[in-house]
């Protein structure tokens, strides 16, 4: 029986921007090597695999072309968007996902989707040896959470034009490296970022929702406010609304379906 699969652009309001994610609705059990193979075939940053539970909730797993991930924002946003759009989730009902990072939920208001995720505040660390050289930029401050290394740079323009040595970044023991800076004055967002994860087979991720679970508390402490807007300045670009609420982080965005098909 063919398995339906959909590609959704997340954290954007138009096609071919934001971060594309595969959304695959499973009808039964599939071995992990099959899930890995599908993710490799799609070759997107993440592919989400969902299976409905007997209570109406969903089991959700995320795979990159290289491995399984513990937390992923854009593929969860894409999954919620697809469930409501396809009628698999009742309109107005909260979508509940059981994941490696515990229970995550999604709610919708019009086209806007809000994800309830764990806060992943980075702990301050000394700048890792060789990181500034690998990035080709001076690091003002560094931090690390259970997922990533964070590096604050001097300006938005440096973040936007950065061309790191990916073969050096792959040596760090983290999912990826997040670079960030305060937004230039007058911008509609508070901070910018980019995300490099060659360890996961992702040279640069277009828009990384889970990284904003760390960027949110990082910039909330520096800017003195808990409601922020981040812009991830990849070539595709995307906007993430972030509200830090203690140990939870609300991520806000929109999504667009770009194609649908079947796995034979």
VENGIJO-V686540 format. One record per helix or strand of 3 or more residues. SS is the DSSP state (hx for helix, st for strand). FROM is the first residue (numbers start at 1). TO is the last residue. If there is no record, write none. Layout:
BEGIN
SS:FROM:TO + SS:FROM:TO
END
This chain:
BEGIN
st:3:10 + st:19:25 + hx:32:42 + st:46:52 + st:58:63 + hx:74:86 + st:95:99 + st:102:109 + st:112:118 + st:123:125 + hx:131:135 + st:141:144 + st:148:152 + hx:156:161 + hx:166:169 + st:176:182 + st:191:197 + hx:198:200 + st:202:205 + hx:212:223 + st:227:232 + st:238:245 + st:248:253 + st:255:263
END
